Amino acid sequence: MRKIASNYIFLPDYPLVKYGYVVLEGREVKEVVDTGGVMRETAGVEFYGGMIVASFLLERERYRWRAGDSLLSFLTECYRCREGAGEGLALLQGADWQRMVFREETVIERLL
């Protein structure tokens, strides 16, 4: 099993988690672990800066955001309109994490 950690994790059917990690079996999410906001170095856990999200958000022609848009409102709406998470994870980087809004330099990249 692979474990991937990030500053934030927000996936369909899971609440927002700060400094948690995702447990994967193949490309399927088996569990999202909430560490209570405290991330410790753990053997075998890969860390990526940003927010882990569902990879279907890479469909840019369908999912578009603008600078200043609320991250959580946007993601919640995208997840509500789509059944299930699908396979794979993506990493959202460059957002304003204190205000939880998109910035011009926000990008999303495939993790797996």
GUSE-545420 format. One record per atom (N, C-alpha, C): residue number from 1; residue in three letters; atom name; z, x, y. Coordinates in Angstrom, 1 decimal, decimal comma, padded with zeros to 4 digits, always signed. Each point is the difference from the previous one (the first is absolute). Last residue first. Example, Ala and Ser with C-alpha at 12.3 -4.5 7.8 and 13.67 -1.06 7.14 Angstrom:
<recs>
+-----+-----+----+--------+--------+--------+
:   k :   r :  a :     zz :     xx :     yy :
+-----+-----+----+--------+--------+--------+
:   2 : ser :  N : +007,1 : +012,8 : -002,2 :
:   2 : ser : CA : +000,0 : +000,9 : +001,1 :
:   2 : ser :  C : +000,8 : -000,8 : +001,1 :
:   1 : ala :  N : -000,1 : +000,3 : -005,7 :
:   1 : ala : CA : +000,0 : -000,9 : +001,2 :
:   1 : ala :  C : +000,0 : +000,9 : +001,2 :
+-----+-----+----+--------+--------+--------+
</recs>
This chain:
<recs>
+-----+-----+----+--------+--------+--------+
:   k :   r :  a :     zz :     xx :     yy :
+-----+-----+----+--------+--------+--------+
: 112 : leu :  N : -009,7 : -001,3 : +010,6 :
: 112 : leu : CA : -000,5 : -000,1 : -001,4 :
: 112 : leu :  C : -000,6 : -001,3 : -000,2 :
: 111 : leu :  N : +000,8 : +001,6 : +004,4 :
: 111 : leu : CA : +001,0 : +000,9 : -000,7 :
: 111 : leu :  C : -000,5 : +000,1 : -001,5 :
: 110 : arg :  N : -002,8 : -001,2 : +004,8 :
: 110 : arg : CA : +000,3 : -000,3 : -001,4 :
: 110 : arg :  C : +001,0 : +001,0 : -000,5 :
: 109 : glu :  N : -000,1 : -001,3 : +005,2 :
: 109 : glu : CA : -000,7 : +000,8 : -001,0 :
: 109 : glu :  C : +000,4 : -000,4 : -001,4 :
: 108 : ile :  N : +000,1 : -001,5 : +005,7 :
: 108 : ile : CA : +000,4 : -000,3 : -001,3 :
: 108 : ile :  C : -000,9 : +000,8 : -001,0 :
: 107 : val :  N : +001,8 : +000,3 : +005,6 :
: 107 : val : CA : -001,1 : +000,1 : -001,0 :
: 107 : val :  C : +000,7 : -000,5 : -001,4 :
: 106 : thr :  N : +000,9 : +000,2 : +005,9 :
: 106 : thr : CA : +000,4 : -000,4 : -001,3 :
: 106 : thr :  C : -001,2 : +000,0 : -001,0 :
: 105 : glu :  N : +000,1 : +001,0 : +004,9 :
: 105 : glu : CA : -000,2 : +001,1 : -001,1 :
: 105 : glu :  C : +000,5 : -000,4 : -001,4 :
: 104 : glu :  N : +000,4 : -002,9 : +003,9 :
: 104 : glu : CA : -001,4 : +000,4 : -000,1 :
: 104 : glu :  C : -000,2 : +000,9 : -001,1 :
: 103 : arg :  N : +004,2 : -002,9 : -000,7 :
: 103 : arg : CA : -000,4 : +000,8 : +001,1 :
: 103 : arg :  C : -001,5 : +000,3 : -000,2 :
: 102 : phe :  N : +003,9 : -004,0 : -001,9 :
: 102 : phe : CA : -001,2 : +000,9 : -000,2 :
: 102 : phe :  C : -000,2 : +000,8 : +001,3 :
: 101 : val :  N : +005,0 : -001,7 : -001,2 :
: 101 : val : CA : -001,3 : -000,5 : +000,5 :
: 101 : val :  C : -001,1 : +001,0 : -000,3 :
: 100 : met :  N : +005,2 : +000,1 : -000,3 :
: 100 : met : CA : -000,7 : -000,7 : -001,1 :
: 100 : met :  C : -001,3 : -000,7 : +000,5 :
:  99 : arg :  N : +003,4 : +002,8 : +002,4 :
:  99 : arg : CA : -000,3 : -001,3 : +000,4 :
:  99 : arg :  C : -000,7 : -000,8 : -001,1 :
:  98 : gln :  N : +001,3 : +004,4 : -000,9 :
:  98 : gln : CA : +001,1 : -000,6 : +000,7 :
:  98 : gln :  C : -000,2 : -001,4 : +000,4 :
:  97 : trp :  N : -003,5 : +002,6 : -002,0 :
:  97 : trp : CA : +001,0 : -000,4 : -000,9 :
:  97 : trp :  C : +001,2 : -000,6 : +000,6 :
:  96 : asp :  N : -005,3 : +000,6 : +001,1 :
:  96 : asp : CA : +001,3 : +000,1 : +000,8 :
:  96 : asp :  C : +001,1 : -000,5 : -000,9 :
:  95 : ala :  N : -004,4 : +002,1 : -002,3 :
:  95 : ala : CA : +000,5 : -001,2 : +000,7 :
:  95 : ala :  C : +001,2 : +000,4 : +000,8 :
:  94 : gly :  N : -002,6 : +002,9 : -003,2 :
:  94 : gly : CA : -000,3 : +000,0 : +001,5 :
:  94 : gly :  C : +000,4 : -001,2 : +000,7 :
:  93 : gln :  N : -001,2 : -000,4 : -005,3 :
:  93 : gln : CA : +000,6 : +001,1 : +000,8 :
:  93 : gln :  C : -000,4 : -000,1 : +001,5 :
:  92 : leu :  N : +000,0 : -002,4 : -005,4 :
:  92 : leu : CA : -000,2 : -000,3 : +001,4 :
:  92 : leu :  C : +000,7 : +001,1 : +000,8 :
:  91 : leu :  N : -001,9 : -000,4 : -005,2 :
:  91 : leu : CA : +001,0 : +000,5 : +000,9 :
:  91 : leu :  C : -000,4 : -000,2 : +001,4 :
:  90 : ala :  N : -000,9 : -002,4 : -005,3 :
:  90 : ala : CA : -000,6 : +000,7 : +001,2 :
:  90 : ala :  C : +001,2 : +000,5 : +000,9 :
:  89 : leu :  N : -001,0 : -001,7 : -005,6 :
:  89 : leu : CA : +000,8 : +000,1 : +001,2 :
:  89 : leu :  C : -000,8 : +000,7 : +001,1 :
:  88 : gly :  N : -001,1 : -002,9 : -005,1 :
:  88 : gly : CA : -000,1 : +001,2 : +001,0 :
:  88 : gly :  C : +000,9 : -000,2 : +001,2 :
:  87 : glu :  N : -001,9 : -004,3 : -002,7 :
:  87 : glu : CA : +000,4 : +001,3 : -000,5 :
:  87 : glu :  C : -000,1 : +001,1 : +001,1 :
:  86 : gly :  N : +001,3 : -005,4 : +000,6 :
:  86 : gly : CA : -001,2 : +000,8 : -000,5 :
:  86 : gly :  C : +000,5 : +001,3 : -000,5 :
:  85 : ala :  N : +002,7 : -003,6 : +001,9 :
:  85 : ala : CA : -000,2 : +001,2 : +000,7 :
:  85 : ala :  C : -001,3 : +000,7 : -000,4 :
:  84 : gly :  N : +001,0 : -005,5 : +000,1 :
:  84 : gly : CA : +000,4 : +001,2 : -000,7 :
:  84 : gly :  C : -000,4 : +001,2 : +000,8 :
:  83 : glu :  N : -002,2 : -004,1 : +001,9 :
:  83 : glu : CA : +000,8 : -000,1 : -001,2 :
:  83 : glu :  C : +000,2 : +001,4 : -000,7 :
:  82 : arg :  N : -000,9 : -001,4 : +005,3 :
:  82 : arg : CA : -000,6 : +000,6 : -001,2 :
:  82 : arg :  C : +000,9 : +000,0 : -001,1 :
:  81 : cys :  N : +001,1 : -001,5 : +004,5 :
:  81 : cys : CA : -001,4 : -000,5 : -000,2 :
:  81 : cys :  C : -000,6 : +000,5 : -001,3 :
:  80 : arg :  N : +004,3 : +001,5 : +001,5 :
:  80 : arg : CA : +000,1 : -001,4 : -000,2 :
:  80 : arg :  C : -001,4 : -000,6 : -000,4 :
:  79 : tyr :  N : +000,4 : +004,5 : +001,3 :
:  79 : tyr : CA : +000,5 : -000,2 : -001,3 :
:  79 : tyr :  C : +000,1 : -001,4 : -000,4 :
:  78 : cys :  N : -001,4 : +001,2 : +004,4 :
:  78 : cys : CA : -001,0 : +000,4 : -001,0 :
:  78 : cys :  C : +000,5 : -000,2 : -001,4 :
:  77 : glu :  N : +003,1 : -001,0 : +003,4 :
:  77 : glu : CA : -001,2 : -000,9 : +000,0 :
:  77 : glu :  C : -001,0 : +000,4 : -001,0 :
:  76 : thr :  N : +003,6 : +002,9 : +000,7 :
:  76 : thr : CA : +000,4 : -001,2 : -000,6 :
:  76 : thr :  C : -001,1 : -001,0 : -000,1 :
:  75 : leu :  N : -000,8 : +003,9 : +002,3 :
:  75 : leu : CA : +000,0 : +000,3 : -001,4 :
:  75 : leu :  C : +000,5 : -001,3 : -000,7 :
:  74 : phe :  N : -000,1 : -000,2 : +004,7 :
:  74 : phe : CA : -001,3 : +000,3 : -000,5 :
:  74 : phe :  C : +000,0 : +000,1 : -001,5 :
:  73 : ser :  N : +004,1 : -000,2 : +002,2 :
:  73 : ser : CA : -000,7 : -001,3 : +000,1 :
:  73 : ser :  C : -001,3 : +000,1 : -000,6 :
:  72 : leu :  N : +002,4 : +004,0 : +000,3 :
:  72 : leu : CA : +000,6 : -000,9 : -001,0 :
:  72 : leu :  C : -000,7 : -001,4 : +000,0 :
:  71 : leu :  N : -001,3 : +003,3 : +003,3 :
:  71 : leu : CA : -000,3 : +000,5 : -001,4 :
:  71 : leu :  C : +000,5 : -001,1 : -001,0 :
:  70 : ser :  N : -001,5 : -001,0 : +005,1 :
:  70 : ser : CA : +001,2 : +000,2 : -000,8 :
:  70 : ser :  C : -000,4 : +000,3 : -001,4 :
:  69 : asp :  N : -003,1 : +001,2 : +004,3 :
:  69 : asp : CA : +000,2 : -001,1 : -000,9 :
:  69 : asp :  C : +001,3 : +000,4 : -000,8 :
:  68 : gly :  N : -002,0 : +003,0 : +003,2 :
:  68 : gly : CA : +001,0 : -000,9 : +000,5 :
:  68 : gly :  C : +000,3 : -001,2 : -000,9 :
:  67 : ala :  N : -004,7 : +002,4 : -000,5 :
:  67 : ala : CA : +001,2 : +000,7 : +000,5 :
:  67 : ala :  C : +000,9 : -001,1 : +000,7 :
:  66 : arg :  N : -003,1 : -001,8 : -003,8 :
:  66 : arg : CA : -000,1 : +000,6 : +001,4 :
:  66 : arg :  C : +001,3 : +000,6 : +000,4 :
:  65 : trp :  N : -002,8 : -001,5 : -005,0 :
:  65 : trp : CA : +001,2 : -000,1 : +000,9 :
:  65 : trp :  C : -000,4 : +000,7 : +001,3 :
:  64 : arg :  N : -002,3 : -002,2 : -004,9 :
:  64 : arg : CA : -000,1 : +000,7 : +001,2 :
:  64 : arg :  C : +001,2 : -000,2 : +000,9 :
:  63 : tyr :  N : -002,4 : -001,1 : -005,1 :
:  63 : tyr : CA : +001,3 : +000,2 : +000,6 :
:  63 : tyr :  C : -000,1 : +000,9 : +001,2 :
:  62 : arg :  N : -004,0 : -001,2 : -002,4 :
:  62 : arg : CA : +000,8 : -001,2 : -000,1 :
:  62 : arg :  C : +001,4 : +000,1 : +000,7 :
:  61 : glu :  N : -003,3 : +003,6 : -000,3 :
:  61 : glu : CA : -000,7 : -001,1 : +000,6 :
:  61 : glu :  C : +000,8 : -001,3 : +000,0 :
:  60 : arg :  N : +001,8 : +004,0 : -002,0 :
:  60 : arg : CA : +000,0 : +000,0 : +001,5 :
:  60 : arg :  C : -000,8 : -001,2 : +000,6 :
:  59 : glu :  N : +002,6 : +001,3 : -004,5 :
:  59 : glu : CA : -001,2 : -000,8 : +000,2 :
:  59 : glu :  C : -000,2 : -000,3 : +001,5 :
:  58 : leu :  N : +003,8 : +002,2 : -002,0 :
:  58 : leu : CA : -001,0 : +000,9 : +000,3 :
:  58 : leu :  C : -001,4 : -000,7 : +000,3 :
:  57 : leu :  N : +004,1 : -002,1 : -001,6 :
:  57 : leu : CA : -000,1 : +000,1 : +001,5 :
:  57 : leu :  C : -001,0 : +001,0 : +000,4 :
:  56 : phe :  N : +001,3 : -000,7 : -004,5 :
:  56 : phe : CA : -001,0 : -000,9 : +000,4 :
:  56 : phe :  C : -000,2 : +000,0 : +001,5 :
:  55 : ser :  N : +003,5 : +002,5 : -002,4 :
:  55 : ser : CA : -001,3 : +000,7 : +000,3 :
:  55 : ser :  C : -001,1 : -001,0 : +000,4 :
:  54 : ala :  N : +005,4 : -000,4 : +000,9 :
:  54 : ala : CA : -001,0 : -000,4 : -001,0 :
:  54 : ala :  C : -001,3 : +000,6 : +000,4 :
:  53 : val :  N : +004,2 : +002,6 : +001,9 :
:  53 : val : CA : -000,5 : -001,4 : +000,1 :
:  53 : val :  C : -000,9 : -000,2 : -001,2 :
:  52 : ile :  N : +003,8 : +003,8 : +002,4 :
:  52 : ile : CA : -000,8 : -000,4 : -001,2 :
:  52 : ile :  C : -000,3 : -001,5 : +000,1 :
:  51 : met :  N : +001,1 : +003,5 : +004,1 :
:  51 : met : CA : +000,3 : -001,2 : -000,6 :
:  51 : met :  C : -000,9 : -000,2 : -001,2 :
:  50 : gly :  N : +001,6 : +004,8 : +002,4 :
:  50 : gly : CA : -000,7 : -001,2 : +000,5 :
:  50 : gly :  C : +000,6 : -001,2 : -000,8 :
:  49 : gly :  N : -000,2 : +005,2 : -001,7 :
:  49 : gly : CA : +000,5 : -000,5 : +001,3 :
:  49 : gly :  C : -000,8 : -001,2 : +000,4 :
:  48 : tyr :  N : +001,2 : +001,9 : -005,1 :
:  48 : tyr : CA : -001,1 : -000,1 : +001,0 :
:  48 : tyr :  C : +000,5 : -000,7 : +001,2 :
:  47 : phe :  N : +001,8 : +002,5 : -005,0 :
:  47 : phe : CA : +000,3 : -000,6 : +001,3 :
:  47 : phe :  C : -001,2 : +000,0 : +000,9 :
:  46 : glu :  N : +001,5 : +000,2 : -005,7 :
:  46 : glu : CA : -000,9 : +000,4 : +001,0 :
:  46 : glu :  C : +000,3 : -000,7 : +001,3 :
:  45 : val :  N : +003,1 : +001,2 : -004,5 :
:  45 : val : CA : -000,4 : -001,0 : +001,0 :
:  45 : val :  C : -000,9 : +000,6 : +001,0 :
:  44 : gly :  N : +002,2 : +002,5 : -003,7 :
:  44 : gly : CA : -001,1 : -000,9 : -000,4 :
:  44 : gly :  C : -000,4 : -001,1 : +000,9 :
:  43 : ala :  N : +004,8 : +002,0 : +000,6 :
:  43 : ala : CA : -001,0 : +000,7 : -000,8 :
:  43 : ala :  C : -001,1 : -001,1 : -000,4 :
:  42 : thr :  N : +002,9 : -000,5 : +004,4 :
:  42 : thr : CA : +000,1 : -000,4 : -001,4 :
:  42 : thr :  C : -001,1 : +000,7 : -000,7 :
:  41 : glu :  N : +002,7 : -000,3 : +005,1 :
:  41 : glu : CA : -000,9 : +000,7 : -000,9 :
:  41 : glu :  C : +000,2 : -000,3 : -001,4 :
:  40 : arg :  N : +001,4 : -003,7 : +003,5 :
:  40 : arg : CA : +000,5 : +001,3 : -000,5 :
:  40 : arg :  C : -001,2 : +000,7 : -000,8 :
:  39 : met :  N : +000,9 : -004,2 : +003,9 :
:  39 : met : CA : -000,9 : +000,7 : -001,0 :
:  39 : met :  C : +000,5 : +001,3 : -000,4 :
:  38 : val :  N : +001,7 : -005,0 : +002,2 :
:  38 : val : CA : +000,4 : +001,4 : -000,2 :
:  38 : val :  C : -000,9 : +000,7 : -001,1 :
:  37 : gly :  N : +000,0 : -004,8 : +001,2 :
:  37 : gly : CA : -000,3 : +000,8 : +001,2 :
:  37 : gly :  C : +000,3 : +001,5 : +000,0 :
:  36 : gly :  N : +000,6 : -003,2 : -003,7 :
:  36 : gly : CA : +000,9 : -000,3 : +001,1 :
:  36 : gly :  C : -000,2 : +000,8 : +001,3 :
:  35 : thr :  N : -002,8 : -000,1 : -004,0 :
:  35 : thr : CA : +001,1 : +001,0 : -000,1 :
:  35 : thr :  C : +001,1 : -000,3 : +001,1 :
:  34 : asp :  N : -003,9 : -002,9 : -003,0 :
:  34 : asp : CA : +000,6 : +000,1 : +001,3 :
:  34 : asp :  C : +001,2 : +001,0 : -000,1 :
:  33 : val :  N : -004,6 : -000,8 : -003,0 :
:  33 : val : CA : +001,4 : +000,4 : +000,0 :
:  33 : val :  C : +000,4 : +000,1 : +001,4 :
:  32 : val :  N : -004,0 : -002,6 : -003,0 :
:  32 : val : CA : +000,2 : +000,7 : +001,3 :
:  32 : val :  C : +001,5 : +000,2 : +000,1 :
:  31 : glu :  N : -003,5 : -000,7 : -004,5 :
:  31 : glu : CA : +001,3 : -000,2 : +000,8 :
:  31 : glu :  C : -000,1 : +000,7 : +001,3 :
:  30 : lys :  N : -003,7 : -000,3 : -003,0 :
:  30 : lys : CA : +001,0 : -000,6 : -000,9 :
:  30 : lys :  C : +001,2 : -000,3 : +000,8 :
:  29 : val :  N : -005,5 : +000,7 : +001,0 :
:  29 : val : CA : +001,4 : +000,2 : +000,6 :
:  29 : val :  C : +000,9 : -000,8 : -001,0 :
:  28 : glu :  N : -004,9 : +002,3 : -001,3 :
:  28 : glu : CA : +000,8 : -001,2 : +000,2 :
:  28 : glu :  C : +001,4 : +000,3 : +000,5 :
:  27 : arg :  N : -003,6 : +003,1 : -001,5 :
:  27 : arg : CA : -000,2 : -000,4 : +001,4 :
:  27 : arg :  C : +000,8 : -001,3 : +000,3 :
:  26 : gly :  N : +001,8 : +003,0 : -003,8 :
:  26 : gly : CA : -001,4 : +000,0 : +000,3 :
:  26 : gly :  C : -000,2 : -000,3 : +001,5 :
:  25 : glu :  N : +004,2 : -001,0 : -000,4 :
:  25 : glu : CA : -000,4 : +000,3 : -001,4 :
:  25 : glu :  C : -001,5 : -000,2 : +000,1 :
:  24 : leu :  N : +004,1 : +000,9 : +003,9 :
:  24 : leu : CA : -001,3 : -000,4 : -000,4 :
:  24 : leu :  C : -000,2 : +000,3 : -001,5 :
:  23 : val :  N : +003,8 : -000,6 : +004,3 :
:  23 : val : CA : -000,1 : +000,4 : -001,4 :
:  23 : val :  C : -001,3 : -000,5 : -000,5 :
:  22 : val :  N : +001,9 : +001,0 : +005,2 :
:  22 : val : CA : -000,7 : -000,9 : -000,9 :
:  22 : val :  C : -000,1 : +000,7 : -001,4 :
:  21 : tyr :  N : +003,8 : +000,6 : +004,4 :
:  21 : tyr : CA : -001,2 : +000,5 : -000,8 :
:  21 : tyr :  C : -000,5 : -001,1 : -000,9 :
:  20 : gly :  N : +002,9 : +000,6 : +005,1 :
:  20 : gly : CA : +000,1 : -000,3 : -001,4 :
:  20 : gly :  C : -001,1 : +000,7 : -000,8 :
:  19 : tyr :  N : +001,3 : -000,4 : +005,0 :
:  19 : tyr : CA : +000,3 : +001,2 : -000,8 :
:  19 : tyr :  C : +000,3 : -000,4 : -001,4 :
:  18 : lys :  N : -000,4 : -004,2 : +002,5 :
:  18 : lys : CA : +000,0 : +001,2 : +000,7 :
:  18 : lys :  C : +000,5 : +001,2 : -000,9 :
:  17 : val :  N : -002,4 : -005,2 : -000,7 :
:  17 : val : CA : +001,0 : +001,0 : -000,5 :
:  17 : val :  C : -000,2 : +001,3 : +000,9 :
:  16 : leu :  N : -001,4 : -005,7 : -000,1 :
:  16 : leu : CA : -000,2 : +001,3 : +000,6 :
:  16 : leu :  C : +001,2 : +000,9 : -000,5 :
:  15 : pro :  N : -001,2 : -003,8 : -003,4 :
:  15 : pro : CA : +000,4 : +000,1 : +001,4 :
:  15 : pro :  C : -000,3 : +001,4 : +000,5 :
:  14 : tyr :  N : -002,9 : -002,5 : -003,9 :
:  14 : tyr : CA : +001,1 : +000,9 : +000,2 :
:  14 : tyr :  C : +000,4 : -000,1 : +001,5 :
:  13 : asp :  N : -003,9 : -002,2 : -001,9 :
:  13 : asp : CA : +001,1 : -000,4 : -000,8 :
:  13 : asp :  C : +001,2 : +000,9 : +000,0 :
:  12 : pro :  N : -004,3 : +002,3 : +001,9 :
:  12 : pro : CA : +000,1 : -001,5 : -000,3 :
:  12 : pro :  C : +001,2 : -000,2 : -001,0 :
:  11 : leu :  N : +000,6 : +004,3 : +003,0 :
:  11 : leu : CA : -001,0 : -000,5 : -001,0 :
:  11 : leu :  C : +000,2 : -001,5 : -000,2 :
:  10 : phe :  N : +001,8 : +004,5 : +003,0 :
:  10 : phe : CA : -000,1 : -001,5 : +000,2 :
:  10 : phe :  C : -001,2 : -000,4 : -000,9 :
:   9 : ile :  N : +003,4 : +004,5 : +001,4 :
:   9 : ile : CA : -000,8 : -000,6 : -001,1 :
:   9 : ile :  C : -000,1 : -001,5 : +000,3 :
:   8 : tyr :  N : +001,3 : +005,1 : +002,8 :
:   8 : tyr : CA : +000,1 : -001,5 : -000,2 :
:   8 : tyr :  C : -000,9 : -000,4 : -001,2 :
:   7 : asn :  N : +000,7 : +004,6 : +000,7 :
:   7 : asn : CA : +001,0 : -000,5 : +001,0 :
:   7 : asn :  C : +000,2 : -001,5 : -000,1 :
:   6 : ser :  N : -001,4 : +002,2 : -004,5 :
:   6 : ser : CA : -000,5 : +000,0 : +001,3 :
:   6 : ser :  C : +001,0 : -000,4 : +001,0 :
:   5 : ala :  N : -001,2 : +001,5 : -005,7 :
:   5 : ala : CA : +000,9 : -000,4 : +001,1 :
:   5 : ala :  C : -000,7 : +000,0 : +001,3 :
:   4 : ile :  N : -001,1 : -000,3 : -005,7 :
:   4 : ile : CA : -000,6 : +000,4 : +001,3 :
:   4 : ile :  C : +001,0 : -000,6 : +001,1 :
:   3 : lys :  N : -000,5 : +001,2 : -005,7 :
:   3 : lys : CA : +000,8 : -000,6 : +001,1 :
:   3 : lys :  C : -000,5 : +000,6 : +001,3 :
:   2 : arg :  N : -001,7 : -000,9 : -005,6 :
:   2 : arg : CA : -000,1 : +000,8 : +001,3 :
:   2 : arg :  C : +000,9 : -000,7 : +001,0 :
:   1 : met :  N : +000,0 : +000,3 : -005,7 :
:   1 : met : CA : +000,0 : -000,8 : +001,2 :
:   1 : met :  C : +000,0 : +000,9 : +001,2 :
+-----+-----+----+--------+--------+--------+
</recs>
